[in-house]
């Protein structure tokens, strides 16, 4: 069973969160641009939340002994709903 610690970094109009409901690590990392997650059975997930402005969000992960990977997410302008 692989339980590597994976470091995620975000560049652009986005921030990190955690998508594992059974994880005891904090839901929101101390930094919105860098967070660490432990893999479980060789799988690891981090959520990236788009901010209000459009642009490209680059998410990179790294872990000792594994290849780095990068994802590019295009975010669009969001129209806010009227508040009461």
PyMOL commands that set and color helices and strands:
alter all, ss='L'
color gray80, all
select strands_A, chain A and resi 5-11+14-18+34-38+46-50+55-62+69-75
alter strands_A, ss='S'
color yellow, strands_A
deselect
rebuild
show_as cartoon
